[in-house]
Amino acid sequence: MPKRNDKIPKNHFKKDWQSRVKTWFDQPAQKKVRKERRLAKAAATFPRPTAGLLRPQVRPPTRRYNFKVKLGRGFTIDELKAAGINHRQARSIGVSVDKRRTNKSEGAFNSNVQRLKVYKSKLVLFPLNKKKVNAGETATAEASKVPQHQAALQPLKPRKLTLESVAKSSINSKTSAVDVLRRYQSDAKLVGLRAKVKAEKAAAAAATAKKADA
């Protein structure tokens, strides 16, 4: 009920929501359909990995988001060249390529080159011609025994942010962080005043000692 002169609330209870409500009772069936589609896709792409192409590790632009790490569109030409992979052959062996992206960080460049080298060391090339096996390709008998990779290709590991500037031995659970910060702020604010008082005390002590000697 409204209080004093408040507005009377309008409760809309005659919407006939039963005729407009939506239900999804096909979820168990759709779960089965999605599983069958995944199996069909894996069979169609065999022996390639089901996760698709290998993608680089990049950071989003702007200072607001660059602390995050995500998978990019593709590797640059320089990264592929440093890893010893021809950019024209990269997609045929399961490596994505992005000709527009440029390298602006040495650390990111080295990490992506390392991803390519790890992928290249585990790569198994099936022969195009079963009767003729070229250099770098796996024999037909051994290739038939290689299972299809079902998991993600080199997934990103979650990074934990830690405070390394403060030593663990200096942290006391009974000490308030607010008190410590306020003490540091006051120390930084009163540096000049304390130095002036110290100099005045030293000058007064020197003057007193000079008078005593006289």
DRENKE-405613 format. One record per residue: residue number from 1; residue in one letter; x, z, y of N, C-alpha, C in turn. Coordinates in steps of 0.1 Angstrom, whole numbers. Layout:
# residues N
@domi=NUM marfi=A nX=X nZ=Z nY=Y caX=X caZ=Z caY=Y cX=X cZ=Z cY=Y
...
***
This chain:
# residues 214
@domi=1 marfi=M nX=8 nZ=0 nY=-12 caX=0 caZ=0 caY=0 cX=9 cZ=0 cY=13
@domi=2 marfi=P nX=4 nZ=-7 nY=23 caX=12 caZ=-7 caY=35 cX=11 cZ=6 cY=43
@domi=3 marfi=K nX=22 nZ=9 nY=50 caX=22 caZ=21 caY=58 cX=18 cZ=18 cY=72
@domi=4 marfi=R nX=9 nZ=27 nY=77 caX=5 caZ=26 caY=91 cX=0 cZ=12 cY=95
@domi=5 marfi=N nX=7 nZ=5 nY=104 caX=2 caZ=-8 caY=109 cX=9 cZ=-19 cY=103
@domi=6 marfi=D nX=15 nZ=-18 nY=91 caX=23 caZ=-28 caY=85 cX=14 cZ=-39 cY=80
@domi=7 marfi=K nX=20 nZ=-51 nY=78 caX=13 caZ=-63 caY=73 cX=8 cZ=-61 cY=58
@domi=8 marfi=I nX=-4 nZ=-65 nY=55 caX=-9 caZ=-64 caY=42 cX=-1 cZ=-74 cY=33
@domi=9 marfi=P nX=6 nZ=-70 nY=22 caX=13 caZ=-80 caY=14 cX=4 cZ=-90 cY=7
@domi=10 marfi=K nX=8 nZ=-102 nY=6 caX=0 caZ=-112 caY=-1 cX=7 cZ=-114 cY=-15
@domi=11 marfi=N nX=1 nZ=-109 nY=-25 caX=5 caZ=-110 caY=-38 cX=-2 cZ=-122 cY=-45
@domi=12 marfi=H nX=6 nZ=-132 nY=-48 caX=0 caZ=-144 caY=-54 cX=0 cZ=-143 cY=-69
@domi=13 marfi=F nX=-12 nZ=-139 nY=-74 caX=-13 caZ=-137 caY=-88 cX=-22 cZ=-148 cY=-95
@domi=14 marfi=K nX=-26 nZ=-159 nY=-87 caX=-34 caZ=-169 caY=-92 cX=-27 cZ=-183 cY=-92
@domi=15 marfi=K nX=-15 nZ=-183 nY=-97 caX=-7 caZ=-195 caY=-97 cX=-9 cZ=-203 cY=-110
@domi=16 marfi=D nX=-15 nZ=-197 nY=-120 caX=-17 caZ=-204 caY=-133 cX=-3 cZ=-209 cY=-138
@domi=17 marfi=W nX=7 nZ=-199 nY=-139 caX=20 caZ=-202 caY=-143 cX=21 cZ=-207 cY=-157
@domi=18 marfi=Q nX=11 nZ=-203 nY=-166 caX=12 caZ=-207 caY=-180 cX=12 cZ=-222 cY=-182
@domi=19 marfi=S nX=6 nZ=-229 nY=-173 caX=6 caZ=-244 caY=-175 cX=18 cZ=-250 cY=-169
@domi=20 marfi=R nX=27 nZ=-243 nY=-162 caX=39 caZ=-248 caY=-156 cX=52 cZ=-243 cY=-162
@domi=21 marfi=V nX=51 nZ=-233 nY=-171 caX=63 caZ=-228 caY=-177 cX=69 cZ=-238 cY=-186
@domi=22 marfi=K nX=83 nZ=-238 nY=-187 caX=90 caZ=-247 caY=-196 cX=97 cZ=-239 cY=-207
@domi=23 marfi=T nX=96 nZ=-244 nY=-218 caX=102 caZ=-238 caY=-230 cX=112 cZ=-247 cY=-237
@domi=24 marfi=W nX=122 nZ=-242 nY=-243 caX=132 caZ=-249 caY=-251 cX=133 cZ=-244 cY=-265
@domi=25 marfi=F nX=124 nZ=-248 nY=-273 caX=123 caZ=-244 caY=-287 cX=132 cZ=-253 cY=-296
@domi=26 marfi=D nX=138 nZ=-263 nY=-290 caX=146 caZ=-272 caY=-298 cX=161 cZ=-268 cY=-298
@domi=27 marfi=Q nX=165 nZ=-257 nY=-294 caX=179 caZ=-253 caY=-293 cX=185 cZ=-252 cY=-307
@domi=28 marfi=P nX=179 nZ=-246 nY=-317 caX=186 caZ=-246 caY=-331 cX=188 cZ=-261 cY=-336
@domi=29 marfi=A nX=178 nZ=-270 nY=-333 caX=180 caZ=-283 caY=-338 cX=191 cZ=-290 cY=-330
@domi=30 marfi=Q nX=191 nZ=-288 nY=-316 caX=202 caZ=-294 caY=-308 cX=216 cZ=-289 cY=-312
@domi=31 marfi=K nX=217 nZ=-277 nY=-316 caX=230 caZ=-271 caY=-320 cX=235 cZ=-279 cY=-332
@domi=32 marfi=K nX=226 nZ=-283 nY=-341 caX=230 caZ=-291 caY=-353 cX=233 cZ=-305 cY=-349
@domi=33 marfi=V nX=226 nZ=-310 nY=-339 caX=228 caZ=-324 caY=-335 cX=242 cZ=-325 cY=-328
@domi=34 marfi=R nX=245 nZ=-315 nY=-320 caX=258 caZ=-315 caY=-313 cX=270 cZ=-314 cY=-323
@domi=35 marfi=K nX=268 nZ=-306 nY=-333 caX=278 caZ=-305 caY=-343 cX=280 cZ=-318 cY=-351
@domi=36 marfi=E nX=269 nZ=-325 nY=-354 caX=271 caZ=-338 caY=-360 cX=277 cZ=-348 cY=-351
@domi=37 marfi=R nX=275 nZ=-347 nY=-338 caX=281 caZ=-357 caY=-329 cX=296 cZ=-354 cY=-328
@domi=38 marfi=R nX=300 nZ=-341 nY=-328 caX=314 caZ=-338 caY=-328 cX=321 cZ=-343 cY=-340
@domi=39 marfi=L nX=315 nZ=-341 nY=-352 caX=321 caZ=-346 caY=-364 cX=322 cZ=-362 cY=-364
@domi=40 marfi=A nX=312 nZ=-368 nY=-359 caX=312 caZ=-383 caY=-358 cX=323 cZ=-388 cY=-349
@domi=41 marfi=K nX=324 nZ=-381 nY=-337 caX=335 caZ=-385 caY=-328 cX=349 cZ=-382 cY=-334
@domi=42 marfi=A nX=351 nZ=-371 nY=-341 caX=363 caZ=-369 caY=-347 cX=367 cZ=-379 cY=-358
@domi=43 marfi=A nX=357 nZ=-383 nY=-365 caX=359 caZ=-394 caY=-375 cX=362 cZ=-407 cY=-369
@domi=44 marfi=A nX=356 nZ=-410 nY=-357 caX=358 caZ=-423 caY=-351 cX=372 cZ=-423 cY=-344
@domi=45 marfi=T nX=377 nZ=-412 nY=-339 caX=390 caZ=-412 caY=-333 cX=401 cZ=-408 cY=-342
@domi=46 marfi=F nX=399 nZ=-406 nY=-354 caX=410 caZ=-402 caY=-364 cX=420 cZ=-413 cY=-364
@domi=47 marfi=P nX=433 nZ=-410 nY=-364 caX=439 caZ=-396 caY=-365 cX=443 cZ=-390 cY=-352
@domi=48 marfi=R nX=437 nZ=-395 nY=-341 caX=440 caZ=-389 caY=-328 cX=434 cZ=-375 cY=-327
@domi=49 marfi=P nX=440 nZ=-366 nY=-318 caX=434 caZ=-352 caY=-317 cX=420 cZ=-353 cY=-310
@domi=50 marfi=T nX=412 nZ=-344 nY=-314 caX=398 caZ=-344 caY=-309 cX=397 cZ=-339 cY=-295
@domi=51 marfi=A nX=407 nZ=-333 nY=-290 caX=407 caZ=-328 caY=-276 cX=409 cZ=-339 cY=-266
@domi=52 marfi=G nX=413 nZ=-351 nY=-270 caX=416 caZ=-361 caY=-261 cX=430 cZ=-362 cY=-257
@domi=53 marfi=L nX=433 nZ=-367 nY=-245 caX=446 caZ=-369 caY=-240 cX=453 cZ=-356 cY=-235
@domi=54 marfi=L nX=466 nZ=-356 nY=-235 caX=474 caZ=-345 caY=-230 cX=474 cZ=-346 cY=-215
@domi=55 marfi=R nX=471 nZ=-334 nY=-208 caX=469 caZ=-334 caY=-194 cX=480 cZ=-325 cY=-188
@domi=56 marfi=P nX=484 nZ=-327 nY=-175 caX=494 caZ=-319 caY=-169 cX=488 cZ=-306 cY=-164
@domi=57 marfi=Q nX=497 nZ=-297 nY=-160 caX=494 caZ=-284 caY=-154 cX=496 cZ=-285 cY=-139
@domi=58 marfi=V nX=485 nZ=-284 nY=-131 caX=486 caZ=-286 caY=-117 cX=479 cZ=-274 cY=-109
@domi=59 marfi=R nX=480 nZ=-274 nY=-96 caX=474 caZ=-264 caY=-88 cX=465 cZ=-270 cY=-78
@domi=60 marfi=P nX=453 nZ=-265 nY=-75 caX=444 caZ=-271 caY=-65 cX=451 cZ=-271 cY=-51
@domi=61 marfi=P nX=447 nZ=-279 nY=-42 caX=452 caZ=-279 caY=-28 cX=447 cZ=-268 cY=-20
@domi=62 marfi=T nX=453 nZ=-266 nY=-8 caX=450 caZ=-256 caY=2 cX=454 cZ=-242 cY=-3
@domi=63 marfi=R nX=457 nZ=-234 nY=7 caX=462 caZ=-220 caY=4 cX=451 cZ=-212 cY=-2
@domi=64 marfi=R nX=438 nZ=-216 nY=-1 caX=427 caZ=-208 caY=-6 cX=427 cZ=-208 cY=-21
@domi=65 marfi=Y nX=431 nZ=-219 nY=-27 caX=429 caZ=-221 caY=-41 cX=442 cZ=-224 cY=-49
@domi=66 marfi=N nX=454 nZ=-224 nY=-42 caX=466 caZ=-229 caY=-49 cX=472 cZ=-218 cY=-57
@domi=67 marfi=F nX=466 nZ=-206 nY=-58 caX=471 caZ=-196 caY=-68 cX=466 cZ=-198 cY=-82
@domi=68 marfi=K nX=456 nZ=-207 nY=-83 caX=450 caZ=-210 caY=-96 cX=458 cZ=-221 cY=-103
@domi=69 marfi=V nX=457 nZ=-222 nY=-116 caX=463 caZ=-233 caY=-124 cX=452 cZ=-239 cY=-132
@domi=70 marfi=K nX=452 nZ=-252 nY=-132 caX=442 caZ=-260 caY=-140 cX=449 cZ=-272 cY=-146
@domi=71 marfi=L nX=441 nZ=-280 nY=-154 caX=446 caZ=-292 caY=-160 cX=443 cZ=-303 cY=-150
@domi=72 marfi=G nX=453 nZ=-312 nY=-148 caX=451 caZ=-323 caY=-138 cX=446 cZ=-336 cY=-145
@domi=73 marfi=R nX=446 nZ=-346 nY=-137 caX=441 caZ=-359 caY=-142 cX=451 cZ=-366 cY=-151
@domi=74 marfi=G nX=464 nZ=-366 nY=-147 caX=474 caZ=-372 caY=-155 cX=488 cZ=-369 cY=-150
@domi=75 marfi=F nX=498 nZ=-373 nY=-158 caX=512 caZ=-371 caY=-155 cX=517 cZ=-382 cY=-145
@domi=76 marfi=T nX=526 nZ=-378 nY=-137 caX=532 caZ=-388 caY=-128 cX=542 cZ=-397 cY=-135
@domi=77 marfi=I nX=546 nZ=-408 nY=-128 caX=556 caZ=-417 caY=-134 cX=569 cZ=-410 cY=-135
@domi=78 marfi=D nX=573 nZ=-402 nY=-125 caX=586 caZ=-395 caY=-126 cX=586 cZ=-384 cY=-137
@domi=79 marfi=E nX=575 nZ=-378 nY=-140 caX=575 caZ=-368 caY=-151 cX=576 cZ=-375 cY=-164
@domi=80 marfi=L nX=570 nZ=-386 nY=-166 caX=571 caZ=-394 caY=-178 cX=585 cZ=-399 cY=-180
@domi=81 marfi=K nX=591 nZ=-403 nY=-169 caX=604 caZ=-409 caY=-170 cX=614 cZ=-398 cY=-173
@domi=82 marfi=A nX=613 nZ=-386 nY=-168 caX=622 caZ=-375 caY=-171 cX=620 cZ=-370 cY=-186
@domi=83 marfi=A nX=608 nZ=-372 nY=-191 caX=606 caZ=-368 caY=-205 cX=610 cZ=-379 cY=-215
@domi=84 marfi=G nX=613 nZ=-391 nY=-210 caX=617 caZ=-402 caY=-219 cX=606 cZ=-409 cY=-225
@domi=85 marfi=I nX=594 nZ=-410 nY=-217 caX=582 caZ=-417 caY=-222 cX=579 cZ=-429 cY=-212
@domi=86 marfi=N nX=577 nZ=-440 nY=-217 caX=574 caZ=-452 caY=-209 cX=559 cZ=-450 cY=-205
@domi=87 marfi=H nX=557 nZ=-452 nY=-191 caX=543 caZ=-450 caY=-186 cX=534 cZ=-460 cY=-191
@domi=88 marfi=R nX=539 nZ=-472 nY=-195 caX=530 caZ=-482 caY=-201 cX=525 cZ=-479 cY=-215
@domi=89 marfi=Q nX=533 nZ=-471 nY=-222 caX=531 caZ=-467 caY=-236 cX=524 cZ=-454 cY=-237
@domi=90 marfi=A nX=523 nZ=-446 nY=-226 caX=519 caZ=-432 caY=-226 cX=505 cZ=-431 cY=-231
@domi=91 marfi=R nX=495 nZ=-439 nY=-226 caX=481 caZ=-437 caY=-231 cX=480 cZ=-441 cY=-245
@domi=92 marfi=S nX=488 nZ=-449 nY=-251 caX=487 caZ=-453 caY=-265 cX=491 cZ=-442 cY=-274
@domi=93 marfi=I nX=499 nZ=-432 nY=-269 caX=503 caZ=-421 caY=-277 cX=496 cZ=-408 cY=-273
@domi=94 marfi=G nX=486 nZ=-409 nY=-265 caX=477 caZ=-397 caY=-262 cX=482 cZ=-389 cY=-250
@domi=95 marfi=V nX=488 nZ=-396 nY=-240 caX=493 caZ=-389 caY=-228 cX=486 cZ=-396 cY=-216
@domi=96 marfi=S nX=479 nZ=-388 nY=-208 caX=472 caZ=-393 caY=-196 cX=482 cZ=-396 cY=-185
@domi=97 marfi=V nX=479 nZ=-406 nY=-177 caX=488 caZ=-410 caY=-166 cX=480 cZ=-411 cY=-153
@domi=98 marfi=D nX=486 nZ=-406 nY=-142 caX=480 caZ=-407 caY=-129 cX=490 cZ=-412 cY=-119
@domi=99 marfi=K nX=489 nZ=-425 nY=-115 caX=499 caZ=-431 caY=-107 cX=497 cZ=-427 cY=-92
@domi=100 marfi=R nX=487 nZ=-420 nY=-88 caX=485 caZ=-416 caY=-74 cX=491 cZ=-402 cY=-71
@domi=101 marfi=R nX=492 nZ=-394 nY=-81 caX=497 caZ=-380 caY=-79 cX=512 cZ=-381 cY=-77
@domi=102 marfi=T nX=517 nZ=-372 nY=-68 caX=531 caZ=-371 caY=-65 cX=536 cZ=-357 cY=-67
@domi=103 marfi=N nX=549 nZ=-356 nY=-70 caX=555 caZ=-343 caY=-73 cX=560 cZ=-337 cY=-60
@domi=104 marfi=K nX=556 nZ=-325 nY=-56 caX=560 caZ=-318 caY=-44 cX=567 cZ=-304 cY=-47
@domi=105 marfi=S nX=567 nZ=-301 nY=-60 caX=572 caZ=-288 caY=-64 cX=581 cZ=-290 cY=-76
@domi=106 marfi=E nX=593 nZ=-284 nY=-75 caX=603 caZ=-286 caY=-86 cX=599 cZ=-278 cY=-98
@domi=107 marfi=G nX=593 nZ=-266 nY=-96 caX=588 caZ=-258 caY=-107 cX=577 cZ=-264 cY=-115
@domi=108 marfi=A nX=567 nZ=-270 nY=-108 caX=556 caZ=-277 caY=-114 cX=561 cZ=-290 cY=-122
@domi=109 marfi=F nX=571 nZ=-297 nY=-115 caX=576 caZ=-308 caY=-122 cX=583 cZ=-305 cY=-135
@domi=110 marfi=N nX=591 nZ=-294 nY=-135 caX=598 caZ=-290 caY=-147 cX=589 cZ=-285 cY=-158
@domi=111 marfi=S nX=578 nZ=-278 nY=-154 caX=568 caZ=-273 caY=-164 cX=561 cZ=-285 cY=-171
@domi=112 marfi=N nX=558 nZ=-295 nY=-163 caX=551 caZ=-307 caY=-169 cX=560 cZ=-315 cY=-178
@domi=113 marfi=V nX=572 nZ=-316 nY=-174 caX=582 caZ=-323 caY=-182 cX=584 cZ=-315 cY=-195
@domi=114 marfi=Q nX=584 nZ=-302 nY=-195 caX=585 caZ=-294 caY=-207 cX=573 cZ=-296 cY=-216
@domi=115 marfi=R nX=561 nZ=-297 nY=-210 caX=549 caZ=-300 caY=-218 cX=550 cZ=-313 cY=-225
@domi=116 marfi=L nX=555 nZ=-323 nY=-218 caX=557 caZ=-336 caY=-224 cX=567 cZ=-336 cY=-236
@domi=117 marfi=K nX=578 nZ=-328 nY=-234 caX=588 caZ=-328 caY=-244 cX=583 cZ=-320 cY=-257
@domi=118 marfi=V nX=575 nZ=-310 nY=-254 caX=570 caZ=-302 caY=-266 cX=560 cZ=-311 cY=-273
@domi=119 marfi=Y nX=552 nZ=-319 nY=-266 caX=542 caZ=-328 caY=-272 cX=549 cZ=-339 cY=-280
@domi=120 marfi=K nX=560 nZ=-344 nY=-274 caX=568 caZ=-355 caY=-280 cX=574 cZ=-350 cY=-293
@domi=121 marfi=S nX=579 nZ=-337 nY=-293 caX=586 caZ=-332 caY=-305 cX=576 cZ=-331 cY=-317
@domi=122 marfi=K nX=563 nZ=-328 nY=-314 caX=553 caZ=-327 caY=-324 cX=545 cZ=-339 cY=-327
@domi=123 marfi=L nX=548 nZ=-350 nY=-320 caX=540 caZ=-362 caY=-321 cX=543 cZ=-369 cY=-334
@domi=124 marfi=V nX=532 nZ=-374 nY=-341 caX=533 caZ=-382 caY=-353 cX=527 cZ=-395 cY=-351
@domi=125 marfi=L nX=535 nZ=-406 nY=-351 caX=531 caZ=-419 caY=-349 cX=527 cZ=-426 cY=-362
@domi=126 marfi=F nX=515 nZ=-431 nY=-363 caX=511 caZ=-439 caY=-375 cX=515 cZ=-453 cY=-373
@domi=127 marfi=P nX=520 nZ=-459 nY=-384 caX=524 caZ=-474 caY=-383 cX=512 cZ=-483 cY=-381
@domi=128 marfi=L nX=514 nZ=-493 nY=-372 caX=503 caZ=-503 caY=-369 cX=502 cZ=-512 cY=-381
@domi=129 marfi=N nX=513 nZ=-515 nY=-387 caX=514 caZ=-524 caY=-399 cX=518 cZ=-515 cY=-411
@domi=130 marfi=K nX=509 nZ=-514 nY=-421 caX=512 caZ=-505 caY=-432 cX=524 cZ=-511 cY=-440
@domi=131 marfi=K nX=526 nZ=-524 nY=-440 caX=537 caZ=-529 caY=-448 cX=551 cZ=-528 cY=-441
@domi=132 marfi=K nX=550 nZ=-526 nY=-427 caX=563 caZ=-525 caY=-420 cX=563 cZ=-513 cY=-411
@domi=133 marfi=V nX=572 nZ=-504 nY=-413 caX=573 caZ=-492 caY=-405 cX=585 cZ=-493 cY=-395
@domi=134 marfi=N nX=581 nZ=-492 nY=-382 caX=592 caZ=-493 caY=-372 cX=598 cZ=-480 cY=-369
@domi=135 marfi=A nX=609 nZ=-480 nY=-361 caX=616 caZ=-468 caY=-358 cX=607 cZ=-458 cY=-350
@domi=136 marfi=G nX=607 nZ=-446 nY=-354 caX=599 caZ=-436 caY=-348 cX=586 cZ=-434 cY=-354
@domi=137 marfi=E nX=582 nZ=-443 nY=-363 caX=569 caZ=-441 caY=-369 cX=570 cZ=-434 cY=-383
@domi=138 marfi=T nX=559 nZ=-428 nY=-387 caX=559 caZ=-421 caY=-400 cX=555 cZ=-430 cY=-411
@domi=139 marfi=A nX=561 nZ=-427 nY=-423 caX=558 caZ=-436 caY=-434 cX=543 cZ=-435 cY=-438
@domi=140 marfi=T nX=538 nZ=-445 nY=-444 caX=523 caZ=-445 caY=-447 cX=519 cZ=-434 cY=-456
@domi=141 marfi=A nX=528 nZ=-431 nY=-466 caX=524 caZ=-420 caY=-476 cX=524 cZ=-407 cY=-469
@domi=142 marfi=E nX=533 nZ=-404 nY=-460 caX=533 caZ=-391 caY=-453 cX=522 cZ=-391 cY=-442
@domi=143 marfi=A nX=519 nZ=-402 nY=-436 caX=509 caZ=-402 caY=-425 cX=495 cZ=-399 cY=-431
@domi=144 marfi=S nX=493 nZ=-403 nY=-443 caX=480 caZ=-400 caY=-449 cX=477 cZ=-385 cY=-451
@domi=145 marfi=K nX=488 nZ=-377 nY=-452 caX=487 caZ=-363 caY=-454 cX=486 cZ=-355 cY=-441
@domi=146 marfi=V nX=488 nZ=-361 nY=-430 caX=488 caZ=-354 caY=-417 cX=474 cZ=-351 cY=-413
@domi=147 marfi=P nX=470 nZ=-338 nY=-411 caX=456 caZ=-335 caY=-407 cX=454 cZ=-338 cY=-392
@domi=148 marfi=Q nX=441 nZ=-340 nY=-388 caX=438 caZ=-342 caY=-375 cX=437 cZ=-329 cY=-367
@domi=149 marfi=H nX=444 nZ=-329 nY=-355 caX=444 caZ=-317 caY=-346 cX=431 cZ=-315 cY=-340
@domi=150 marfi=Q nX=425 nZ=-303 nY=-343 caX=411 caZ=-300 caY=-338 cX=411 cZ=-292 cY=-326
@domi=151 marfi=A nX=421 nZ=-284 nY=-324 caX=421 caZ=-275 caY=-312 cX=426 cZ=-282 cY=-299
@domi=152 marfi=A nX=426 nZ=-274 nY=-288 caX=430 caZ=-280 caY=-275 cX=445 cZ=-282 cY=-275
@domi=153 marfi=L nX=449 nZ=-292 nY=-268 caX=464 caZ=-296 caY=-267 cX=470 cZ=-287 cY=-256
@domi=154 marfi=Q nX=479 nZ=-278 nY=-261 caX=487 caZ=-269 caY=-252 cX=478 cZ=-263 cY=-241
@domi=155 marfi=P nX=468 nZ=-254 nY=-245 caX=459 caZ=-248 caY=-235 cX=467 cZ=-239 cY=-225
@domi=156 marfi=L nX=461 nZ=-237 nY=-214 caX=468 caZ=-229 caY=-203 cX=466 cZ=-214 cY=-207
@domi=157 marfi=K nX=477 nZ=-207 nY=-205 caX=477 caZ=-193 caY=-208 cX=473 cZ=-185 cY=-195
@domi=158 marfi=P nX=464 nZ=-175 nY=-196 caX=460 caZ=-168 caY=-184 cX=472 cZ=-160 cY=-179
@domi=159 marfi=R nX=474 nZ=-161 nY=-166 caX=485 caZ=-154 caY=-159 cX=481 cZ=-141 cY=-153
@domi=160 marfi=K nX=488 nZ=-130 nY=-156 caX=485 caZ=-117 caY=-151 cX=493 cZ=-114 cY=-139
@domi=161 marfi=L nX=487 nZ=-110 nY=-128 caX=493 caZ=-107 caY=-116 cX=498 cZ=-92 cY=-116
@domi=162 marfi=T nX=511 nZ=-90 nY=-114 caX=516 caZ=-77 caY=-115 cX=524 cZ=-74 cY=-102
@domi=163 marfi=L nX=525 nZ=-61 nY=-98 caX=532 caZ=-57 caY=-86 cX=546 cZ=-53 cY=-90
@domi=164 marfi=E nX=556 nZ=-62 nY=-87 caX=570 caZ=-59 caY=-91 cX=578 cZ=-53 cY=-80
@domi=165 marfi=S nX=572 nZ=-52 nY=-68 caX=580 caZ=-46 caY=-57 cX=582 cZ=-31 cY=-58
@domi=166 marfi=V nX=573 nZ=-24 nY=-64 caX=573 caZ=-10 caY=-65 cX=578 cZ=-6 cY=-79
@domi=167 marfi=A nX=588 nZ=2 nY=-80 caX=593 caZ=7 caY=-93 cX=583 cZ=16 cY=-100
@domi=168 marfi=K nX=582 nZ=15 nY=-113 caX=573 caZ=24 caY=-120 cX=576 cZ=39 cY=-119
@domi=169 marfi=S nX=589 nZ=42 nY=-118 caX=594 caZ=56 caY=-117 cX=589 cZ=62 cY=-104
@domi=170 marfi=S nX=587 nZ=54 nY=-93 caX=584 caZ=59 caY=-80 cX=569 cZ=61 cY=-79
@domi=171 marfi=I nX=561 nZ=57 nY=-89 caX=546 caZ=58 caY=-88 cX=542 cZ=72 cY=-94
@domi=172 marfi=N nX=535 nZ=79 nY=-86 caX=530 caZ=92 caY=-90 cX=514 cZ=92 cY=-90
@domi=173 marfi=S nX=508 nZ=95 nY=-101 caX=494 caZ=94 caY=-102 cX=487 cZ=104 cY=-93
@domi=174 marfi=K nX=494 nZ=115 nY=-90 caX=488 caZ=125 caY=-81 cX=489 cZ=122 cY=-66
@domi=175 marfi=T nX=497 nZ=112 nY=-63 caX=498 caZ=108 caY=-49 cX=488 cZ=98 cY=-45
@domi=176 marfi=S nX=482 nZ=100 nY=-33 caX=472 caZ=91 caY=-28 cX=478 cZ=79 cY=-22
@domi=177 marfi=A nX=473 nZ=67 nY=-25 caX=479 caZ=55 caY=-20 cX=476 cZ=54 cY=-5
@domi=178 marfi=V nX=465 nZ=59 nY=0 caX=462 caZ=58 caY=14 cX=472 cZ=67 cY=22
@domi=179 marfi=D nX=475 nZ=78 nY=17 caX=485 caZ=87 caY=24 cX=499 cZ=81 cY=24
@domi=180 marfi=V nX=502 nZ=74 nY=14 caX=515 caZ=67 caY=13 cX=516 cZ=56 cY=24
@domi=181 marfi=L nX=505 nZ=48 nY=24 caX=505 caZ=37 caY=34 cX=505 cZ=42 cY=48
@domi=182 marfi=R nX=497 nZ=53 nY=51 caX=497 caZ=58 caY=64 cX=510 cZ=64 cY=68
@domi=183 marfi=R nX=517 nZ=70 nY=59 caX=530 caZ=75 caY=62 cX=540 cZ=64 cY=65
@domi=184 marfi=Y nX=540 nZ=53 nY=58 caX=548 caZ=42 caY=60 cX=545 cZ=35 cY=74
@domi=185 marfi=Q nX=532 nZ=35 nY=77 caX=528 caZ=29 caY=90 cX=533 cZ=38 cY=102
@domi=186 marfi=S nX=531 nZ=51 nY=100 caX=536 caZ=60 caY=111 cX=551 cZ=59 cY=112
@domi=187 marfi=D nX=558 nZ=58 nY=101 caX=573 caZ=57 caY=102 cX=577 cZ=44 cY=109
@domi=188 marfi=A nX=570 nZ=33 nY=106 caX=574 caZ=21 caY=113 cX=570 cZ=21 cY=128
@domi=189 marfi=K nX=560 nZ=28 nY=131 caX=555 caZ=29 caY=145 cX=564 cZ=38 cY=154
@domi=190 marfi=L nX=569 nZ=49 nY=148 caX=577 caZ=59 caY=155 cX=592 cZ=57 cY=154
@domi=191 marfi=V nX=597 nZ=46 nY=150 caX=611 caZ=44 caY=148 cX=619 cZ=45 cY=161
@domi=192 marfi=G nX=614 nZ=39 nY=172 caX=620 caZ=39 caY=185 cX=620 cZ=53 cY=191
@domi=193 marfi=L nX=608 nZ=60 nY=190 caX=606 caZ=73 caY=196 cX=615 cZ=83 cY=189
@domi=194 marfi=R nX=616 nZ=83 nY=176 caX=624 caZ=92 caY=169 cX=639 cZ=90 cY=172
@domi=195 marfi=A nX=643 nZ=77 nY=173 caX=657 caZ=74 caY=176 cX=660 cZ=80 cY=190
@domi=196 marfi=K nX=651 nZ=78 nY=200 caX=653 caZ=83 caY=213 cX=654 cZ=99 cY=213
@domi=197 marfi=V nX=646 nZ=106 nY=206 caX=646 caZ=120 caY=205 cX=659 cZ=125 cY=199
@domi=198 marfi=K nX=663 nZ=118 nY=188 caX=676 caZ=121 caY=182 cX=688 cZ=120 cY=191
@domi=199 marfi=A nX=688 nZ=109 nY=199 caX=699 caZ=107 caY=208 cX=699 cZ=117 cY=219
@domi=200 marfi=E nX=687 nZ=121 nY=224 caX=686 caZ=132 caY=234 cX=691 cZ=145 cY=229
@domi=201 marfi=K nX=688 nZ=148 nY=217 caX=692 caZ=161 caY=211 cX=708 cZ=161 cY=209
@domi=202 marfi=A nX=713 nZ=149 nY=205 caX=727 caZ=148 caY=203 cX=734 cZ=150 cY=216
@domi=203 marfi=A nX=729 nZ=143 nY=227 caX=735 caZ=145 caY=240 cX=734 cZ=159 cY=246
@domi=204 marfi=A nX=723 nZ=166 nY=243 caX=722 caZ=180 caY=247 cX=731 cZ=189 cY=240
@domi=205 marfi=A nX=733 nZ=186 nY=227 caX=743 caZ=194 caY=219 cX=757 cZ=192 cY=224
@domi=206 marfi=A nX=760 nZ=179 nY=227 caX=774 caZ=176 caY=232 cX=776 cZ=183 cY=246
@domi=207 marfi=A nX=766 nZ=183 nY=255 caX=767 caZ=189 caY=268 cX=769 cZ=204 cY=266
@domi=208 marfi=T nX=761 nZ=211 nY=257 caX=763 caZ=225 caY=254 cX=777 cZ=229 cY=249
@domi=209 marfi=A nX=781 nZ=220 nY=240 caX=795 caZ=223 caY=234 cX=806 cZ=221 cY=245
@domi=210 marfi=K nX=804 nZ=212 nY=254 caX=813 caZ=210 caY=265 cX=814 cZ=221 cY=275
@domi=211 marfi=K nX=802 nZ=227 nY=278 caX=801 caZ=239 caY=286 cX=808 cZ=251 cY=280
@domi=212 marfi=A nX=806 nZ=252 nY=266 caX=811 caZ=264 caY=259 cX=827 cZ=263 cY=259
@domi=213 marfi=D nX=832 nZ=250 nY=258 caX=847 caZ=249 caY=258 cX=852 cZ=252 cY=272
@domi=214 marfi=A nX=845 nZ=249 nY=283 caX=849 caZ=251 caY=296 cX=849 cZ=266 cY=299
***
